[in-house]
Amino acid sequence: MIIDLFSDTQTRPTPGMREAMARAEVGDEQSNSDPTTLALCARVAELLGQEAGLFMPSGTMCNLVSILVHTRPGDEIIVDDQSHIYNTEAAGAAAIGGVSVAPLRTPAGIFAPEAFEAAIRAPARTAPRSSLVSVEQTTSFSGGTVWSLDAMRRIRDIAHERGLMAHIDGARLLNAVVATGIPAADYARGFDSVWLDLSKGLGCPVGAVLCGTEGFIAEAWRWKYRLGGAMRQSGVLAAAGLYALDHHVAELARDNAHIRLLHGAIADLPGLIFDPSAGQSNILCFSVRGLGLTASAFAEACLAQGVRVRAIGAHQIRITTHLDVDRAGIDHATTVIRSMVQEIEARASRAGPH
Ligand SMILES: Cc1ncc(COP(=O)(O)O)c(C=O)c1O
């Protein structure tokens, strides 16, 4: 059996979740009359302290629709350079919204207020209009770093003072909530849009819920419909979301703890380089450059021993814990990584200095 640490999207619906899906009361989502979808949207909106919510097929569509509502063609949005919006959404902002992206180079995905302010364009006939900033809580390709509440609020306040909208990519917002004990609504307060992914740590097969004011959601509906995201009997999917909110939120704390455990067990290995912020939630990134290996060679060697990790750069590895990986899986992954690295090091020292 493979211990799959590639992503928290790899979870399979549990028997309990499948039963809840089978029992779901359904209607027509496109005409806003699927009762289970409406219940899920109301529940997530309340969790995030927002006026309204909208069920979406994916987190990618939540980001895109938020960008489309908040911007006009020719605008510019500000994000971290490792963000999902910048790297892995097929340039939707540019291709569909006509919006350019100003990526900020950051350590571990958290940008400083000064860097953000410096990136905001002074109004000029010749310049793009800075109109939106997005904060990823937690960061994905930067290793699950958790934005502090204070840092998020400073970005939000600067955005509003300078006339920009502020968005939270909350794919893993609940991982931050269980890591810090800060309620999701506190993180989301005052932001112009925020969403949660259901298909990551929460373990659902499909879906995300985008939230904001009634006015924002009305506009988001129009874009969702235009993009082909309106659904019919989506209650079968929304039921999985409701089930996950009842049964899987506590599991996120276990996922975070598994990363701390794994990090603690491999942090001392020679040749692996970790950012000082590593290990804050359910994602762990590290460089294998010091081993003289590419990330894909490292990932292949792990896979040969039953552990799937993800190469996310020439030398960068990402490991993600989730519902379908238990303590025994973490122990096995630790043993595989430790023995592999020790063997590589032993071979290198036998070969002597180059
Ligand atoms: C930070 C972040 N934002 C957005 C997304 C997109 O979510 P989805 O896969 O539901 O489209 C992901 C998915 O990996 C993500 O990690």
The ligand as an SDF file (V2000), in Angstrom:
LIG
                    3D

 16 16  0  0  0  0  0  0  0  0999 V2000
   -3.8870   27.3830   -1.8340 C   0  0  0  0  0  0  0  0  0  0  0  0
   -4.7810   26.7920   -2.8660 C   0  0  0  0  0  0  0  0  0  0  0  0
   -5.6670   27.5700   -3.4980 N   0  0  0  0  0  0  0  0  0  0  0  0
   -6.4980   27.0910   -4.4210 C   0  0  0  0  0  0  0  0  0  0  0  0
   -6.5010   25.7540   -4.7540 C   0  0  0  0  0  0  0  0  0  0  0  0
   -7.4610   25.2560   -5.7990 C   0  0  0  0  0  0  0  0  0  0  0  0
   -8.4190   24.4230   -5.2540 O   0  0  0  0  0  0  0  0  0  0  0  0
   -9.1650   23.3200   -6.1550 P   0  0  0  0  0  0  0  0  0  0  0  0
   -8.2170   22.1860   -6.3080 O   0  0  0  0  0  0  0  0  0  0  0  0
  -10.3610   22.9700   -5.3270 O   0  0  0  0  0  0  0  0  0  0  0  0
   -9.5020   23.9620   -7.4430 O   0  0  0  0  0  0  0  0  0  0  0  0
   -5.5750   24.9000   -4.1480 C   0  0  0  0  0  0  0  0  0  0  0  0
   -5.5440   23.4710   -4.5360 C   0  0  0  0  0  0  0  0  0  0  0  0
   -4.5920   22.7680   -4.3580 O   0  0  0  0  0  0  0  0  0  0  0  0
   -4.6940   25.4300   -3.1790 C   0  0  0  0  0  0  0  0  0  0  0  0
   -3.7820   24.6630   -2.5790 O   0  0  0  0  0  0  0  0  0  0  0  0
  1  2  1  0
  2  3  1  0
  2 15  2  0
  3  4  2  0
  4  5  1  0
  5  6  1  0
  5 12  2  0
  6  7  1  0
  7  8  1  0
  8  9  2  0
  8 10  1  0
  8 11  1  0
 12 13  1  0
 12 15  1  0
 13 14  2  0
 15 16  1  0
M  END
$$$$
